[in-house]
């Protein structure tokens, strides 16, 4: 099963996903990223002081970006 990586980036920080997750196909990886972003977005809305902007970049096993979502 292919492995997908979910990297996080803000203006000041970049967090590499070095483990990744095995998922059946790119559509499942994109869906997982979108669900995670929706959960994060909901949590951030409770903290009105938080003005941080994050991007989740999903890459495949050959490091090709297959999806980008923003929080």
N, C-alpha and C positions, 0 to 999 in steps of 0.2 A: 504494500500500500504506500502511496506517495506521502512524503513529509512536507508540511507547510510551516513557515516561520512567521510569527506575528511581532514585528519590530515596532517600538514606540518612539515617537520623536516629539519634543516640544521645542520651543525657541532656544532653550539652553541645554537640553538634555537629549541624548540618544541612548536607548536601551535595546541592545541586540537580543533577540530570542535565539539562544544557541541550542536549545533542545528541540524546539518545533513540536508539531503534533501530526500524527498519522491520520489522514482523512481520505475518503474514497476518491474525491475529485476536487477540482478547483471551485466548483459551485458550492460545495460544502464548506470549503475554507472561507470563501467570501461571506457566506451566511453566518459563519461563526464570528467573523470579524465584525459584521454589522450588528449582531446581537450583543457582543461585548461593548461596542461603542454606545449602543442604546442604553445599556445598563450603566456605563460610566457617565453618560450624559445625565441620566436621571439622578445619580448620586451627586454630581457636581451642582445641579440646580438647587440643592438644599443648602449649599454654601455660597451665598451671594458674593462673598469676598474673593472667591476663586475666579481669576480671570485668565487662567492658563489655557492654552490651546494645544491640543495633542493631535497627532496623526498616527494612525495604525497602518503600517504598510505590510501587506502579506506577500511573501515571496515563496517560490517553489524550491525544489532541491537544487536547481542550477542557478539560484539567486535571481531569477527573473521576477520582477514585480507583477503580480496578477491582480492586485486590488489595493485601493487606498481608501480609507475612511477617516473622517475627522470628528473629534470630540469638541 
